Amino acid sequence: MKSRVRTLQIAFTYIGTIVGAGFATGQEILRFFTRYGHWALLTILFSTAIFIWLGTKMMIIARRIEADSYEDFNRHLFGEKAGASISLFTMIILIGVNSIMLAGAGAIFKEHLGMPYQAGLLLTILGSYLLLKRGISGILQINSLVVPLMLTLSLIIVFNTLGVPGAERFLFLPTDHSFFGAWMSPLLYTAFNLGMAQAVLVPLARHTEDEQALVRGGILGGAGIGFMLLAAHFAMSSQMPGILQFEIPMGSIAFRLGPIVQTIFLLLIFMEIFSTFVADIYGVSVQLQQRLPVAPALVTPLLMLVCYVFSQFGFSSLLGVFYPIFGALCLVWAVMLMRAPMSQPPRPSGPPASGTGGKGITIVAVKPVIRTTRK
């Protein structure tokens, strides 16, 4: 029973880490899959297979090499110097992404709840700080709450779309994009998201004793991501090409289903921002604790303060430069992960019992006797 609960927690955390705010709004699915028309169904299945394979492999290797942070994992993949540089660049991107997510939380409070923008920022930071005091268990708990809500909303949208004229269009949707572009898109999408998710999945694997729970959680989590991709693509395909005009494509679909679903959707967007913010802050904090001569208790508040400052100015122009570079880097990272051999399982910790070997055989240490003779 305990193993099953841990499996679900790992799967929910995997889904919640990948399915960020961009996923929940529908922009990512529209950009990477739906716009490629009839190729989208196959590329989503391809992407799902990669999420299952590489996500599970990453967690298993992280556990076996006992990586405390994604920097330890990158050093394992790329070597000491290159791994440290890649991890530093990843940290900069994660801080930028967290700053934008924090700004998004403030926008939701202002535009949809009628509350001050700063109130949204401060409440998100306070809630995240209190949750992070629980460590990795806090991340598991928040995702165990958010992900079932996301899956429920996906099911509601699928069942509603079944009765819409043109629901079958996801199979035959035309596209002007090239075959090469259609099949590069899932590679870039999975590589980028796994590159970001390593900040959470690596320490999660390190704190999981049961390797089979990681395997089952990785498979279930990857399949869950694939289901949500298919559900969103299925719904948005029925509204093409008109849905391209919306900033929040999934919002335009959810708002047609009544005020209850609309409220759930807005809550979901905020909770996705919140859970992803918490997870990324945790991952970056673990890395910073390895790099900075600062008390661990101060690292998280200082990191949140940096994100708060940047959220006042917007970070989109800077990320517009860094994102393509990071996307290419993540593709190289994914190839290295594909090629990486599976490490040996860690040996059981603790010395053997005094005077015994592993099979109950008594071992006696014998010192050599040196004899000297007089001449």
C-alpha positions in Angstrom: 0.0 0.0 0.0 2.8 2.4 0.9 4.6 1.6 -2.4 1.4 2.4 -4.4 1.0 5.7 -2.6 4.6 6.6 -3.3 4.1 5.6 -7.0 1.1 7.9 -7.3 3.0 10.8 -5.6 5.9 10.4 -8.0 3.5 10.2 -11.0 1.6 13.3 -9.9 4.8 15.3 -9.2 6.1 14.3 -12.7 2.9 15.4 -14.3 2.6 18.6 -12.3 6.2 19.6 -13.0 5.9 19.1 -16.8 2.3 20.5 -17.1 3.1 24.1 -16.1 1.1 27.2 -16.7 1.9 27.3 -20.4 0.5 23.8 -20.8 -2.6 24.6 -18.8 -3.4 27.7 -20.9 -3.0 25.6 -24.1 -0.4 27.8 -25.7 2.3 25.1 -25.6 0.1 22.4 -27.0 -1.1 24.7 -29.8 2.4 25.8 -30.7 4.2 22.4 -30.5 1.4 20.1 -31.7 -2.0 21.3 -32.8 -0.8 23.6 -35.5 0.9 20.7 -37.2 -2.5 19.3 -38.1 -2.8 15.6 -38.9 0.7 15.0 -37.7 -0.1 16.1 -34.2 -1.7 12.8 -33.0 1.4 10.8 -34.0 3.8 13.4 -32.6 2.0 13.5 -29.3 2.3 9.7 -29.0 6.0 10.0 -29.9 6.4 12.7 -27.2 4.6 10.5 -24.6 7.0 7.6 -25.3 10.0 10.0 -24.8 8.5 11.3 -21.5 8.1 7.7 -20.3 11.5 6.6 -21.4 13.7 9.5 -20.5 11.8 10.7 -17.4 12.1 7.2 -15.9 15.7 6.8 -16.9 16.7 10.2 -15.4 15.1 9.3 -12.1 16.7 5.9 -11.9 20.2 7.2 -12.8 19.8 10.1 -10.3 19.0 7.6 -7.5 21.8 5.2 -8.4 24.5 7.9 -8.5 22.9 9.5 -5.4 22.6 13.0 -7.0 21.4 15.6 -4.5 20.8 18.2 -7.2 20.5 18.6 -10.9 24.1 19.9 -10.9 25.3 16.5 -9.6 23.3 14.9 -12.4 24.7 17.2 -15.1 28.2 16.6 -13.9 27.6 12.9 -14.3 26.3 13.4 -17.9 28.8 16.0 -19.2 31.8 15.9 -16.8 32.8 18.2 -14.0 33.5 21.5 -15.9 30.8 21.3 -18.6 28.2 20.0 -16.2 28.8 22.8 -13.7 28.5 25.4 -16.5 25.3 23.9 -17.9 23.8 23.8 -14.4 24.6 27.4 -13.8 22.9 28.4 -17.1 19.9 26.2 -16.2 19.7 28.0 -12.8 19.6 31.4 -14.6 16.7 30.2 -16.8 14.8 28.8 -13.9 15.1 32.0 -12.0 13.8 33.9 -15.0 10.9 31.4 -15.5 10.0 31.7 -11.8 9.9 35.5 -12.0 7.5 35.3 -15.0 5.3 32.8 -13.2 5.2 35.0 -10.1 4.2 37.9 -12.3 1.5 35.7 -13.8 0.1 34.9 -10.3 -0.1 38.6 -9.6 -2.0 39.1 -12.9 -4.5 36.5 -12.0 -5.3 38.2 -8.7 -5.6 41.6 -10.4 -7.5 40.6 -13.5 -9.8 37.9 -12.3 -10.1 38.3 -8.5 -10.1 42.1 -8.3 -7.2 42.1 -5.8 -4.0 44.1 -6.0 -1.2 42.8 -8.1 1.3 42.9 -5.2 -1.1 40.9 -3.0 -0.9 38.1 -5.6 2.9 38.1 -5.5 3.2 38.2 -1.7 0.6 35.6 -1.1 2.2 33.3 -3.6 5.6 33.8 -2.0 4.3 33.3 1.5 2.4 30.2 0.6 5.4 28.8 -1.2 7.8 29.5 1.7 5.5 27.7 4.2 5.1 24.7 1.9 8.8 24.5 1.2 9.6 24.2 4.9 8.2 20.7 4.5 10.9 19.9 1.9 10.2 17.4 -0.8 7.1 16.1 1.0 5.5 19.5 0.5 6.0 19.3 -3.3 4.5 15.8 -3.3 1.5 17.0 -1.4 0.7 20.0 -3.5 0.9 18.0 -6.7 -1.2 15.2 -5.2 -3.9 18.0 -4.9 -3.4 19.8 -8.2 -2.9 17.0 -10.7 -6.2 15.1 -10.0 -8.0 18.4 -10.6 -6.1 18.8 -13.9 -7.0 15.3 -15.0 -10.7 15.9 -14.0 -10.9 19.1 -16.1 -9.3 17.3 -19.0 -11.9 14.6 -18.8 -14.7 17.2 -18.7 -13.3 18.9 -21.7 -13.0 15.6 -23.7 -16.6 14.5 -22.9 -17.9 18.0 -23.8 -15.9 18.1 -27.1 -17.3 14.7 -28.2 -20.7 16.3 -28.9 -19.2 19.3 -30.8 -19.5 19.3 -34.6 -16.0 18.7 -36.1 -14.8 16.7 -33.1 -13.1 14.3 -35.5 -11.0 17.0 -37.1 -8.0 16.2 -35.0 -7.4 13.2 -37.3 -7.6 15.1 -40.6 -6.6 18.7 -39.7 -4.7 20.2 -42.6 -1.3 22.0 -42.1 1.1 24.1 -44.1 4.1 23.2 -41.9 6.8 20.8 -43.0 7.2 17.1 -42.1 10.6 18.0 -40.6 9.2 20.8 -38.4 6.3 18.5 -37.3 8.7 15.8 -36.0 11.3 18.2 -34.6 8.7 19.9 -32.5 8.0 16.9 -30.0 11.8 16.5 -29.6 12.3 20.1 -28.7 9.2 20.1 -26.4 10.2 17.0 -24.4 13.8 18.0 -24.2 13.0 21.5 -23.0 10.5 20.3 -20.4 12.7 17.5 -19.1 15.6 19.9 -18.9 13.5 22.1 -16.7 12.0 19.2 -14.7 15.3 17.8 -13.6 15.4 20.5 -10.9 12.6 18.5 -9.2 12.9 15.0 -10.5 16.5 14.5 -9.5 16.1 15.3 -5.8 12.8 13.5 -5.8 14.6 10.3 -7.0 17.4 10.8 -4.4 14.8 10.7 -1.6 13.0 7.6 -2.9 14.3 4.3 -1.6 12.1 2.1 -3.7 13.4 2.0 -7.3 10.4 0.2 -8.6 8.2 3.0 -7.3 10.3 5.4 -9.5 9.8 3.1 -12.5 6.1 2.8 -12.1 5.7 6.5 -11.3 7.7 7.4 -14.4 5.6 5.3 -16.6 2.3 6.4 -15.1 3.4 10.1 -15.1 4.6 10.0 -18.7 1.3 8.4 -19.8 -0.6 11.0 -17.8 1.2 13.8 -19.6 0.4 12.1 -22.9 -3.3 11.9 -22.0 -3.5 15.6 -21.1 -1.7 16.5 -24.4 -4.2 14.5 -26.4 -7.2 15.9 -24.5 -6.1 19.5 -25.1 -5.3 18.8 -28.7 -8.6 17.0 -29.3 -10.5 20.0 -27.8 -8.6 22.7 -29.6 -8.6 20.9 -33.0 -12.4 21.2 -33.1 -12.1 25.0 -32.8 -9.3 25.5 -35.4 -8.4 27.9 -36.9 -10.4 30.4 -34.9 -8.8 29.4 -31.6 -5.4 30.7 -32.8 -6.6 34.3 -31.9 -6.8 33.6 -28.2 -4.0 34.3 -25.7 -5.4 31.5 -23.5 -6.8 28.9 -25.9 -8.0 26.4 -23.3 -9.6 29.3 -21.5 -11.9 30.0 -24.5 -13.0 26.3 -24.3 -13.4 26.2 -20.5 -15.4 29.5 -20.4 -18.1 28.0 -22.7 -18.8 25.2 -20.2 -20.3 27.5 -17.6 -19.3 29.4 -14.5 -18.4 26.4 -12.4 -15.9 25.0 -15.0 -14.6 28.6 -15.5 -13.9 28.9 -11.8 -12.2 25.5 -11.7 -10.1 26.6 -14.7 -8.9 29.9 -13.1 -8.1 28.0 -9.9 -6.2 25.4 -11.9 -4.1 28.1 -13.7 -3.1 29.7 -10.4 -2.4 26.3 -8.7 -0.3 25.2 -11.7 1.7 28.4 -11.4 2.0 27.9 -7.6 3.0 24.3 -7.8 5.6 24.8 -10.5 7.0 27.8 -8.7 7.4 25.8 -5.5 9.1 22.9 -7.3 11.5 25.0 -9.2 12.4 27.1 -6.2 13.2 23.9 -4.3 15.4 22.6 -7.1 17.4 25.8 -7.4 17.7 26.2 -3.6 19.3 22.7 -3.4 21.8 23.7 -6.0 22.6 27.0 -4.4 23.2 25.4 -1.1 26.0 23.4 -2.7 27.5 26.6 -4.3 27.1 29.4 -1.7 28.6 29.7 1.7 25.2 30.8 3.1 23.1 29.2 5.8 20.6 26.8 4.1 17.7 28.5 5.9 18.5 31.8 4.2 18.9 30.4 0.6 15.1 30.0 -0.2 14.0 33.5 1.2 16.9 35.2 -0.8 16.0 33.3 -4.0 12.3 34.3 -3.6 13.4 37.9 -3.1 15.3 37.8 -6.3 12.3 36.4 -8.2 10.1 39.1 -6.6 12.4 41.9 -7.7 12.5 40.6 -11.3 8.8 40.1 -11.4 8.3 43.9 -11.0 10.1 44.6 -14.3 9.3 41.6 -16.5 11.9 39.3 -17.9 10.4 38.4 -21.3 12.9 40.2 -23.4 15.9 38.6 -21.6 14.3 35.1 -21.9 13.5 35.8 -25.5 17.3 35.6 -26.0 18.0 32.8 -23.6 15.1 30.5 -24.4 16.3 29.4 -27.9 19.8 28.8 -26.6 18.4 26.8 -23.6 16.1 24.9 -26.0 19.1 23.8 -28.1 21.1 23.0 -25.0 18.2 20.8 -23.7 18.2 18.9 -27.0 21.9 18.1 -26.5 21.2 17.2 -22.9 18.4 14.8 -24.0 20.7 13.1 -26.5 23.3 12.7 -23.7 20.7 11.2 -21.5 19.6 8.8 -24.2 23.2 7.6 -24.6 24.0 7.5 -20.9 24.4 3.9 -19.6 22.4 2.9 -16.6 24.5 3.2 -13.5 24.8 0.2 -11.1 22.4 0.2 -8.2 23.9 1.7 -5.0 25.2 -0.8 -2.6 23.4 -1.3 0.7 24.6 1.3 3.2 26.3 0.4 6.5 29.3 -1.8 7.2 28.9 -5.6 7.4 28.4 -7.1 10.8 31.6 -7.3 12.8 33.6 -10.3 12.0 31.3 -11.6 9.3 31.1 -11.4 5.5 27.9 -11.1 3.5 27.0 -14.8 3.9 27.7 -15.6 7.5 31.3 -16.6 7.0 33.7 -15.5 9.7 36.5 -13.3 8.4 39.7 -13.2 10.4 42.2 -10.5 9.7 45.7 -12.1 9.8 48.8 -10.0 10.1 51.8 -11.2 8.3 54.6 -12.5 10.6 58.1 -11.2 9.7 60.9 -13.4 11.0 64.4 -12.1 11.4 67.5 -14.2 11.8 70.8 -13.4 13.2 73.9 -14.0 11.2 
